[in-house]
C-alpha cells in the first residue's frame, strides 16, 4: 500500500497480482464472497492507474 500511495509502478503491479491470486484462491476453496470484492478492487486499480497516467501526461 505504501508503494501505491507513492505512485510507484511496482506497487500497482503487486496489488493487481495479489488480487488475481486471491481470486484464484477464492475459486479453488469455494469462498465465493471474495470474488466480487476483488473484482471491485481490480476496477479501482485500473481507474486509479488511468487517472495517474493522465496526470503524468498533463505534467509533460
Secondary structure, 3 states (H helix, E strand, C coil): CHHHHCCCHHHHHHHHHHHHHHHHHHHHHCCCHHHHHHHHHHHHHHHHHHHHHHHHHHHC
